[in-house]
Amino acid sequence: MKKQLFKLTSTIALSLTCMLVWGQTAEAYIDPSVATYVIQAVAGIIIAAGAIVGIYWRKAKKKINKTLGVDENKNKEIESDDIIVKTEKTEDSGKA
C-alpha cells in the first residue's frame, strides 16, 4: 500500500514538474464578458452553498431539539383551516 501511494505521488510530482519546466505560455485575450460570467458562477456557488448550509442547519437543529426534548411549537398559535364565505342576499333577486 505504501509503495503504491509513493509511486502515485512521485508520478504526480514528476508530471507537475514537467508541465512547469516545459510548459508554453499562452498569449490570449480574455473577453470582458468572461469576468461577468465568472462573477455569476461564483455568486451561484455561494447561493447554492448557503442553501445547503441552511438545509443541514435546520436538520441538525431539529435533531438536537428532539434529543433534548424541546418543543419548537410550544408558544405558537395554530389557526384553523376553515374558510368562511359570507354572501348577501338581495330582496330583488327573483323579480324582473
C-alpha positions as CSV (number, residue, x, y, z in Angstrom):
1,M,0.0,0.0,0.0
2,K,2.8,2.4,0.9
3,K,4.6,1.6,-2.3
4,Q,1.6,2.3,-4.4
5,L,1.0,5.6,-2.6
6,F,4.6,6.6,-3.1
7,K,4.5,5.6,-6.8
8,L,1.4,7.6,-7.3
9,T,2.7,10.8,-5.5
10,S,6.0,10.6,-7.3
11,T,4.3,10.2,-10.7
12,I,2.1,13.3,-9.9
13,A,5.1,15.3,-8.8
14,L,7.1,14.4,-11.9
15,S,4.2,15.3,-14.1
16,L,3.7,18.7,-12.5
17,T,7.4,19.4,-12.7
18,C,7.5,18.5,-16.4
19,M,4.5,20.8,-17.0
20,L,6.1,23.7,-15.2
21,V,9.6,23.3,-16.8
22,W,8.5,22.7,-20.4
23,G,5.2,24.5,-20.4
24,Q,4.3,27.1,-23.1
25,T,3.0,30.5,-22.4
26,A,-0.4,31.4,-23.9
27,E,-0.8,34.9,-25.2
28,A,-4.6,35.0,-25.2
29,Y,-7.2,37.8,-24.9
30,I,-9.7,37.5,-22.2
31,D,-13.1,39.0,-23.2
32,P,-14.7,41.3,-20.7
33,S,-17.8,39.2,-20.7
34,V,-15.8,36.4,-19.2
35,A,-15.5,38.4,-16.0
36,T,-19.3,38.7,-15.8
37,Y,-19.6,35.0,-16.3
38,V,-17.1,34.3,-13.6
39,I,-19.0,36.6,-11.2
40,Q,-22.3,34.9,-12.0
41,A,-20.7,31.4,-11.4
42,V,-19.2,32.5,-8.1
43,A,-22.5,34.0,-7.0
44,G,-24.3,30.8,-8.0
45,I,-21.8,28.7,-6.0
46,I,-22.2,30.9,-2.9
47,I,-26.0,30.8,-3.1
48,A,-26.1,27.1,-3.5
49,A,-23.7,26.6,-0.6
50,G,-25.8,28.9,1.5
51,A,-28.9,26.8,0.7
52,I,-27.1,23.6,1.5
53,V,-25.9,25.0,4.9
54,G,-29.4,26.2,5.7
55,I,-30.9,22.8,5.0
56,Y,-28.4,21.0,7.1
57,W,-28.7,23.6,9.8
58,R,-32.4,23.1,10.1
59,K,-32.0,19.3,10.1
60,A,-29.3,19.5,12.9
61,K,-31.4,21.9,14.9
62,K,-34.5,19.7,14.6
63,K,-32.5,16.6,15.7
64,I,-30.9,18.5,18.7
65,N,-34.3,19.8,19.8
66,K,-35.8,16.3,19.5
67,T,-32.9,14.8,21.5
68,L,-33.2,17.5,24.2
69,G,-37.0,17.3,24.3
70,V,-37.5,20.9,23.3
71,D,-40.9,21.7,21.6
72,E,-40.5,24.3,18.9
73,N,-44.2,24.9,18.6
74,K,-44.8,25.4,22.3
75,N,-45.8,29.1,22.1
76,K,-47.2,29.2,18.6
77,E,-50.8,29.9,17.8
78,I,-52.5,27.4,15.5
79,E,-55.1,28.8,13.1
80,S,-57.9,26.6,11.8
81,D,-58.2,25.8,8.1
82,D,-61.9,26.8,8.0
83,I,-62.9,29.1,5.2
84,I,-66.0,31.2,5.9
85,V,-67.7,32.8,3.0
86,K,-70.3,35.5,3.7
87,T,-72.9,36.1,0.9
88,E,-75.5,38.8,0.8
89,K,-79.0,38.0,-0.4
90,T,-80.8,40.9,-2.1
91,E,-84.6,41.3,-2.0
92,D,-84.9,41.9,-5.7
93,S,-83.0,38.8,-6.8
94,G,-86.1,37.0,-8.2
95,K,-88.1,39.9,-9.6
96,A,-87.6,41.4,-13.0
